[in-house]
Amino acid sequence: MSDPSANLIAEESDHLFLSFCTFVMNMKGKKLSIQNVFIQVLQTEKLMTIMKEILNLDTDYELVKVFLEFDPTIAKSKYVTKFLNSVK
């Protein structure tokens, strides 16, 4: 039997995550894929800080984990791989 409070927290977290992604898209003025939203967050310290605050995350690792749990294919994205390789 599932815990109703855990379900509520999970639904609220998903809603906050998707709302933040919508915010980033609106801020950039165009529709972005989840991979591009992820890159925007990694590139912009303020966006990273805002997202961690909204989702009550303590570390950058938790932030990355949220994206990967939402869409595991982000790890295989050529755009994300290209960005991460350019950061080194």
trRosetta pair geometry for C-beta under 8 A, 3 or more apart (Angstrom, degrees):
i j d omega theta_ij theta_ji phi_ij phi_ji
2 6 6.8 -122 177 68 86 114
2 7 5.8 71 142 -52 124 116
3 6 3.9 69 81 9 109 112
3 7 6.8 179 90 -12 57 82
4 7 5.5 -54 -148 36 35 114
4 8 6.3 37 154 -21 67 105
5 8 5.5 -50 -147 35 34 114
5 9 6.4 36 153 -19 65 104
6 9 5.7 -53 -147 37 32 111
6 10 6.3 33 153 -19 65 107
7 10 5.7 -56 -147 37 30 111
7 11 6.3 28 155 -17 65 107
8 11 5.8 -55 -146 38 29 110
8 12 6.2 28 156 -17 64 108
9 12 5.8 -56 -145 39 29 110
9 13 6.2 32 155 -21 64 107
10 13 5.7 -54 -146 36 29 112
10 14 6.4 31 155 -18 63 105
11 14 5.8 -53 -149 36 31 112
11 15 6.3 32 153 -19 64 106
12 15 5.6 -54 -148 36 32 113
12 16 6.3 32 154 -18 66 106
13 16 5.8 -54 -146 37 30 110
13 17 6.3 33 154 -21 64 106
13 55 6.5 69 -145 -142 85 94
13 66 8.0 -129 170 -134 111 114
14 17 5.7 -55 -148 36 30 113
14 18 6.3 22 158 -12 65 108
14 70 7.8 142 -126 -108 81 104
15 18 6.1 -59 -146 41 28 105
15 19 6.1 30 155 -20 64 110
16 19 5.6 -55 -143 38 29 113
16 20 6.3 32 155 -21 63 104
16 54 5.5 176 180 151 116 105
16 55 5.7 156 116 -89 131 75
17 20 5.8 -56 -152 33 28 110
17 21 6.6 27 151 -18 63 105
17 55 6.6 49 -75 -91 78 127
17 66 6.2 -159 -111 168 128 121
17 70 6.3 -164 150 -79 150 144
18 21 5.5 -49 -148 35 36 114
18 22 6.4 40 151 -20 65 102
19 22 5.5 -51 -150 35 33 114
19 23 6.5 41 148 -24 63 102
20 23 5.3 -48 -151 31 35 118
20 24 6.6 36 151 -19 65 100
20 50 7.4 161 -139 121 113 101
20 51 5.4 94 -172 -111 152 87
20 54 5.7 158 -77 82 124 158
20 55 7.5 -54 -26 -41 152 105
21 24 5.7 -50 -151 33 34 111
21 25 6.5 35 150 -18 64 104
21 32 7.9 -138 -177 76 87 104
21 34 6.7 -27 -137 -114 142 73
21 37 4.8 6 -137 -151 88 165
22 25 5.6 -53 -149 37 34 113
22 26 6.3 32 153 -17 67 105
23 26 5.8 -57 -147 38 29 108
23 27 6.2 31 154 -23 64 108
24 27 5.6 -54 -146 35 30 115
24 28 6.4 20 157 -10 64 108
24 32 6.7 -66 115 46 102 143
24 37 5.0 113 87 -136 147 94
24 40 5.5 136 -171 95 128 146
24 41 7.1 -61 -100 -59 151 86
24 47 6.5 62 -103 -143 109 132
25 28 6.0 -64 -148 43 28 102
25 30 6.9 -103 -166 88 77 38
25 31 5.9 15 -158 -122 126 38
25 32 5.0 -151 -102 21 86 95
25 37 7.0 -44 -54 -87 82 110
26 29 7.3 37 -177 -75 33 36
28 32 6.1 51 62 -40 149 128
28 40 6.9 -90 -59 -111 135 152
32 36 4.0 -124 -171 90 105 123
32 37 5.2 132 110 -54 125 78
32 40 7.1 1 180 -17 168 136
33 36 4.8 96 52 8 75 100
33 37 7.2 -134 98 -3 41 85
33 79 7.9 118 69 38 130 157
34 37 5.5 -49 -147 36 36 114
34 38 6.3 44 150 -24 64 103
34 67 7.2 157 166 -154 103 92
34 70 7.0 -147 -161 113 144 120
34 71 5.1 97 108 16 155 156
34 74 6.6 -92 117 -82 105 110
35 38 5.5 -52 -153 32 31 116
35 39 6.6 30 150 -17 64 103
35 71 7.9 -101 -58 104 72 141
35 74 5.6 173 -99 -126 78 80
35 77 4.4 172 -123 -148 139 166
35 79 5.1 102 142 67 130 126
35 80 5.5 -111 -158 -43 101 102
36 39 5.5 -48 -146 36 37 112
36 40 6.3 42 152 -22 65 102
36 79 6.7 -38 -74 140 71 155
37 40 5.6 -52 -149 35 32 114
37 41 6.5 33 152 -19 65 104
38 41 5.9 -56 -152 35 29 110
38 42 6.5 26 152 -16 64 107
38 67 4.9 95 -108 -151 114 152
38 74 5.7 100 -32 -151 169 135
38 80 6.3 -8 97 -100 131 116
39 42 5.7 -56 -146 39 33 110
39 43 6.1 29 156 -18 67 111
39 79 6.5 -83 -45 141 143 106
39 80 6.4 -144 -67 -101 98 67
39 83 5.0 -157 -127 -78 114 170
40 43 5.8 -60 -145 39 28 109
40 44 6.0 -8 168 9 66 117
40 47 6.2 -28 134 92 86 174
41 44 6.6 -74 -133 51 22 88
41 47 4.8 -126 -119 120 59 119
41 48 5.4 111 176 -79 80 70
41 51 5.9 6 -138 -10 126 153
41 63 7.2 -154 150 164 134 125
41 67 7.8 -169 53 -64 147 137
42 48 7.1 74 -101 -76 26 118
42 83 7.1 109 81 141 140 135
43 47 7.9 30 69 40 68 130
43 83 7.8 -87 -60 -163 104 128
44 47 4.0 61 91 11 114 111
44 48 6.6 172 93 -13 60 84
45 48 5.5 -56 -149 37 34 115
45 49 6.3 34 154 -20 67 106
46 49 5.7 -54 -148 37 31 111
46 50 6.3 32 154 -19 65 106
47 50 5.7 -53 -145 37 32 112
47 51 6.2 31 157 -18 66 107
48 51 6.0 -57 -147 37 27 109
48 52 6.3 26 156 -17 63 108
48 60 6.8 -3 -172 -114 129 92
48 63 6.4 46 -153 -174 85 171
49 52 5.9 -56 -146 37 29 109
49 53 6.3 29 155 -19 64 108
50 53 5.7 -60 -150 37 29 112
50 54 6.2 26 156 -18 67 108
51 54 5.8 -54 -142 37 31 109
51 55 6.1 2 167 7 67 113
51 57 7.3 -5 125 30 78 129
51 63 6.0 89 109 -135 121 116
52 55 6.5 -69 -137 54 23 92
52 56 7.9 5 167 -174 54 1
52 57 4.3 -99 -141 68 72 97
52 58 7.4 147 -169 -54 114 6
52 59 7.9 -178 -130 53 128 11
52 60 7.8 -58 -78 -86 132 48
52 62 7.5 95 -124 79 92 110
52 63 5.7 -60 -79 -72 88 119
53 56 7.5 18 -176 -74 26 41
55 63 7.6 132 63 -106 138 73
55 66 6.4 1 171 -95 165 162
57 62 4.1 -175 -158 104 110 126
57 63 5.3 132 122 -64 160 74
57 66 7.0 -88 -79 -30 144 132
58 62 6.1 81 46 6 66 147
59 62 4.9 107 60 1 78 97
59 63 7.3 -135 104 -2 50 86
60 63 5.3 -52 -155 34 41 118
60 64 6.5 41 150 -18 70 101
61 64 5.8 -54 -150 36 33 109
61 65 6.2 37 150 -23 65 108
62 65 5.3 -53 -147 35 33 118
62 66 6.7 42 152 -27 64 97
63 66 5.9 -47 -156 23 32 113
63 67 7.2 27 150 -11 61 101
64 67 5.9 -57 -159 36 38 110
64 68 6.3 30 149 -15 70 110
65 68 5.6 -58 -143 42 33 109
65 69 6.1 33 158 -20 68 106
66 69 6.0 -55 -145 36 26 108
66 70 6.4 25 156 -18 61 109
67 70 5.8 -60 -151 37 29 110
67 71 6.8 -42 173 46 65 86
67 74 5.6 -29 146 29 104 174
68 71 7.4 -90 -139 71 23 49
68 72 5.8 47 -177 -109 71 55
68 74 5.9 -118 -98 55 59 120
68 75 6.2 45 -123 -44 106 106
69 72 7.5 21 -114 -65 18 78
71 74 5.1 94 99 -32 97 98
72 75 6.4 -32 178 14 60 110
73 76 5.3 -60 -163 45 61 107
73 77 6.6 88 138 -53 76 85
74 77 5.4 -30 -154 -7 40 122
74 80 5.7 86 175 -41 75 162
75 80 7.2 -93 -117 95 19 147
76 81 7.8 -15 -173 -40 25 120
77 80 4.1 76 75 11 110 105
77 81 6.5 -177 91 -8 56 85
78 81 5.6 -54 -142 41 33 113
78 82 6.0 37 156 -23 66 106
79 82 5.8 -53 -146 35 27 111
79 83 6.4 26 154 -17 62 107
80 83 5.7 -55 -149 37 31 112
80 84 6.2 27 156 -16 66 108
81 84 5.9 -57 -143 40 29 108
81 85 6.2 28 158 -18 64 110
82 85 5.9 -58 -147 39 27 111
82 86 6.4 25 155 -19 63 109
83 86 5.8 -61 -150 36 29 109
83 87 6.6 33 153 -28 64 105
84 87 5.7 -50 -151 24 34 116
84 88 7.6 54 152 -38 59 88
85 88 6.2 -31 -164 -2 38 115
